[in-house]
Amino acid sequence: MKITDVNLTPIAMKDPPLRNIHGVHQPYALRTVLQVHTDEGLTGLGETYGDLAILNALRKVAPRLTGLDVLDLNGLERIIRETLGASAGPATHGLVGEASDEKTISTVLSAFEIPCWDLQGKALGRPVVDLLGGKVRDAVPYSGYLFFKPAAHTPLPDYPTDAWGEAMDAEGIVAQARAMVDGWGFKSLKLKGGVLPPQDEADAILALRDEFPNHPLRLDPNAGWTVESSIAVGKKLDGVLEYLEDPTGGIDGMAAVARSVSMPLATNMCVTEFAHVKPAVLVDAVQVILSDHHFWGGLRRSRELAGICRTFGIGLSMHSNSHLGISLAAMTHLAGATPELTYDCDTHYPYLVEDVVQKGVLSFKDGAVKVPDGPGLGVELDLDALARLAEQYEKCGFDTRDDITPMRAVQPDWDPVIPRW
């Protein structure tokens, strides 16, 4: 089965004002939806970031894929490397670690690899999870992802207040968690930190522990703390956290914290490509890696990462960003076939109010998503929704994620320096 054409559709979807170490993103999250067409009349679906740098890289590669066999994933990587060259250029934002040429190539590879998996499954009449070796779990557990947030994006009086409301203190975070647990059934909870002073975020975790004593808890300040602050919070939360994610920056910084705290340290910032694994292992910097097929190079490479984690006794979970149902389906198939997965996966999906996949396949029960059993990814495009979100992209007024400018619209003296505390 050969590729005949590729459609790239940048879209903008409404996204709540979820705070992070850099500030707060614009009122829309950007994604790119891929449709890969073949000579057998089948179309494979994919989804990746929507920032202009990634979109431009995808546009360079897409015309060169005509005639490629969808089974030839090595050929796909070769074409991408030949097209983008050794200097692919940085094309990722700071919440997933430092940008690099290799990460850009891996991101583009993943974007096109997912539709190829979808096509392979559709051609065989089998779900992607079967192509990855078969299910090791029927449903994939996800964690309720908590964010400090204002009630609405400001200053945008015409942008609606979201259903989650304000959560800028421990009380608001507990209320948000209650909505997550009662509405979605999540069995574990993660708090995005790096917004309030570290001790205040530790207090929010302690409030969650009091309200949800049986839920594993995680805290992720996106490398916003110094080593000293990280150790102080780690000691305060001794016996409370399932893991502490990226409290400080860099492999050496994480190793220094790991030597002084009891809980595992997790990362999706200092180990984000294969070259980072050896130096991290040598100093025992991280005990959990949060994989993400979007920037690790797709499903095959994510399975390779799982094998490495098994070899070195490193825990494995899954990172997320603001994503649509295509990505959730890919994540669920991958996790469904990965025995090394030792922690509930992250997901932003509860915040989603717009999607491009038809309803009825992806749903949460007791905090988990059943692995789709339809051919390929098991999801289909809602073409009307895709057109609507594509129009929204044209009207939104930006083409690259920016967390600093929207924050300065609210707080003019905002300084994005990291570490902050």
N, C-alpha and C positions, 0 to 999 in steps of 0.2 A: 504494500500500500504506500503510494508516494504522495508527498505534499504538493498541492497545486497552487495554494494561495494562503495568505495569512492576513487576517483582519485584526488590527489593534485599535481598541476603543478606550480612550482615557475617560474616566468618569469621576464625578464628585458626589459624595454621599454626605448627608447631614451627620455630624458627629458632635457629641456633647463637649463642653469645655473641660476636658480631663487634664488636670495639672501634672507637671513633671518638673524635673530639675532645670530644664531650659526655659520653662514658662508655661505657655498654653498654645496649642495649635489653632489654626484658623477654624471657622465654623463648619468647614467641609473637609473630609479626608479624601485624598486622591488615590485612585487605584487605576490599573490598566487591565482590561478584560481582553483575553486573547481567544480568537477563533481560528483554528488551523484546519483548513479544508483539504480533502484528499481526492484522489482519482476514483475512489470507490464510493463517493458520495457521503462519507462520514465526516463529522466535524468534531474536533477535540477542543476542550475548553481549558483555559488557564487564567490565572490572576496573579498580579504582582503589584509592586509600587507604582504610583502614578506621577512621581516627580519627573520634571522635564529631562534631567540627565539620564535617567533610566529609560524614559520613553524614547529619547533620541537614539540610545544604544539599541533598543529593540527595533527601531525603524531601520537602522543600518543592517541588522542581521536578517530581518524578515524576508527581503527579496531573494536572499541567497539560499533560502531553504527549499525553493522550488525543486522538485525532483528527489528530495531526500526521502529515503525509506523511514517510516515512523519507528521501525525497530532499531534503526542505526543510531543509538544514542551516543556512541563514540564519535560517529561522523558529525552529529549535531555539535558536540563540544569542539571538534576540530574546526568546523566552519565558524563558530563563534570566536575562537581564539584567532583564527586567520583574519576575520573581519575587524575585530576590535583592536588587535595587535597587543604588544606588550605593555602599551600605555593606554589602557582602557579608560582611565580617568576615574576619580572618586565619584560615587553616586549613591551614597547612603547617608542617613542622618545620624546624629550623635547618640541616639538612644540604643543603637546596636553596635557601639564601639567605633573604632577608627575606620575611616574609609580607606580603601586600597584598590589597586587595579585588579587584584585577584578576586576581591569580594564583588566588584562590579561584574566581572566575567561569570562568577558563580551565580550571581543574581539573574543575569540574562539567561544562563544555562537552565536554571530552575524554571524560569518563566516559560521557556519553550518545551522543556522536558515534560512538564505536567500534562499539556495537551497530547503529547505523544503517548504517555501512559493511558490517558483517557481513550485515545484512539485504539490502542492495542486491546484494551478491555472491551471496547465496543465491537471490535472485529471478531473477538473470540466469544462474545456474549458472557464475559466473566467480569466481576468487580476487580478493581485495581488491587485490593487487599489480597486476592488470590494470586495475582502476578508477583506480589512481593513475598510469596511463600505461604500464604494462608493466614487465617485469623488465629491469634493467640488470645483474643478477647472479643466478645460479641459487641460490647459497648465500651467507649473510651471515656474515662472520667476526666472532667475538667474542673478547674478551680474558679471560684468566684473572685473576680478581679475588682478590687476596690480602689477608688481614686478620690483624692481631695479635689473638690471642684466648686466653683460658684454656681448659682442657680441657673445662669444663662450666659451666653457669649455677650460681652459688652465691648464697646458701645454699639450694639446692634438692636435697636428697639423693634425691628420687624422680624427678628429671628426668634422663634418660639422658645419659651422656657421648656426644658426637657422634663421628662417624667421623674427623673431621679432626684431633682431638687438639689439644694446646697448641701455640701459636706466639707466644711473647712475646720472641723475640730473632731475630737474623739466621739462625741455624741452623734454627729452627722455621719461619721464612718460606720458606727454601730448600726444606725438606722439603715444605711445603704446595704450593709451586710445582711440585715434582717430581710430586706426586700430580695436580695440575691438568694438567700437560703430558702425563704418561703416560696418564692416564685419560680425558682429554677432547680432547687434541691441540691445545691452544691454542698459537698462534704469537706471541702477545704477552702481556705480564704487567703488571698494575697493582697497586700497593700502597696500601692505605688507611692514610694516616699520621695525624699529630696525636695519637699515643698515647705514643710515647717521645720523648725529647729529639731535636731535629732531626738532630744529627750521628749519633745511633744509627740513625735511619731512613735516613740517607744511607749508612751502613755496610751496612745490609740491602740497599739497592739495589746497592751495589758487590758484595756477595756473590752477588746474583742475576745480575749481569753476568758474574761469573766462572763461574757454573754454567750459564748460558744465554747465551752470547756472541752468538748470532744472534737473540735475541728482543728486539724493541723493549720498552722499560721505561717505566713511568709512576709518578709518586708524587703522592698527593693528601692533604695534611694538613687539608683543610677549613677553610682560613683561620686555622689555629691558630698561625701564626708572625708575628712582626713583619716589617716590610720588611727590616730589617737581617739577621735570621736567614734570611729567604728568599733574599736575595742571597748570603749565605755558603754556603748549601746549593747554590744554583744554580751557583756557581762550583766547588764541590767536585765536582759531578756534570756538569760541562761535558763534552760529548761522550758522555755515558752515557744521558741521558734522552731519550725520544722527545718528551715534553712534561712540564711541571711544572704540576699542576692546583691552582688556588686555594691557593697557598702563604700568601697574606695576604688581608685583607679589603678589599672596596670597589674601585671602578674606579680611584680615584687611587692606592691602595696597589699594585694590580696593575700600573699604568702605571709606577710608580717601580721596581718589580722588573724589569719588562720592559726598561727602559732599561739594566739592568746585568748581565743574564744572556744567555747565548747561545741557550738552547733556547726553543721556543714556550711560552707560558703558555696553559693551558686553563681553562675555567670552566663550572660549572653553579650558581654561587652569586652572582656579581656581574652576570651578564647572564642573566636568567631570564624576561624579558618584552620585548616589542618596544620599549618606551620606554627600555630600557637600552642598546640597540644603538648609537644615535647618539653618546652621550657616550663610550662605550667605544671606538668607531672613531676619534673625534676625538683621543684621546690614545694610541691604539695599545695599549690595556690588555691585550687578549687576542688571541691568534692562532688559537685553537681554541675553538669553542663546542660544549658537550655538550648536544645537544637532548634533550628528554624529552617525548613527546606527552602524558604525564599532566598536566604543568603548563604546557605551551606552548599548549594549547587544541585538541589533537587532531592528526589526520593532515594536514588542509588547512593549518593554521597551521605545522606542522612543515615542510611543503613550501615555504611562504613563507619561513621562516627559512633553508632551504637556498639559495633564490634570493638572499637578502641576503648570505649567506656567499660565494656565487659572485661577486657584484658587488664585494665589498670584499676578495676574496682571503683570506677567513678559513677555516681548516680546520673540518671538521665531524665530530663523533663522536656517540655516544649514551650518555646517562647511564642508570643503573638503580638500583632499590631492591629490597628483598626483594619478589619478585613471583611470580605463578603463571603457568601456561602460556598463559592468555588474553592476558596482557600480552606474553609472549615472542612469541606469534604475531603480534600487532599490530606490535611492534617489527620483526619480521623482514619482514613485508610492506612496511612503510614503508621500511626500509633497502634492501630488494630493489628498490625503485622510485626510489631517490634517488641519482643519479649523483654528486652533490656530496660524498657520504660519503667522507672521506679517511683515516679511522682506524678500526680495529676497534672495535666497540661494546662497552660494558660489559654485564655480566650477573651477577646473583646466583644464577642458576639451578642451578649445581652444588651449592649448599648446600641446595636444596629436597629435603625428604624426604616431603612431602605435596603433592598437587596436586588440582585439580578438573576437569581435562580428561582425557579418555580417552587411554590410551597408544597409541603407534604412529605419531604424526605428528611430534612434536618430538624431535629427537635431534641430538647433536653428532658431527660427523665432521671430523677435522682442525681442530677448533676452530670449526667453522662449522655453521650450521643451514640446511638446505635450505628455501627458501621454499615453504610449503604450497601444494599445487595443488588442494585441494578448494575448493568454493564458499565465498565469504565468507572468514572467517578460517581456515577449514579445520580447526577443532578443534570437538569436541563435549563437552558437560558429562558428567561422571561424577556422576550425581545422588546416589548413595550416599556418595561422597566429599564432595560439597557438604554433605549433611546432617550428616556426621560432623564436619566442620570448623566448621559453624554451631553444633553442640552444644558444641564445644570453645571457641568464642567466648563462649557463655553461661556457661561454667564457669571461664574463665581469670581473671576477677576484675578486669579493667581494660578501658577502652574508648578509650584514647588512648596513643600511643607516649610513653614516658618513658625517657630514657637516664640521667638523673641519679639518681633514687631507687634503681634497681638497683645503680648504681655505689657509692652511699653505703652500701648493705648490705654491701659488701665493704670499702670504704674510707670510713669515716665522715667524714673531713675533706675529702672530695673537693670541689674548687672548680671549677665549670664555666667559669671566666673565659676569655675569648678576646680577644686572642691570649694563648697560654699561654707561649710562648717567644720 
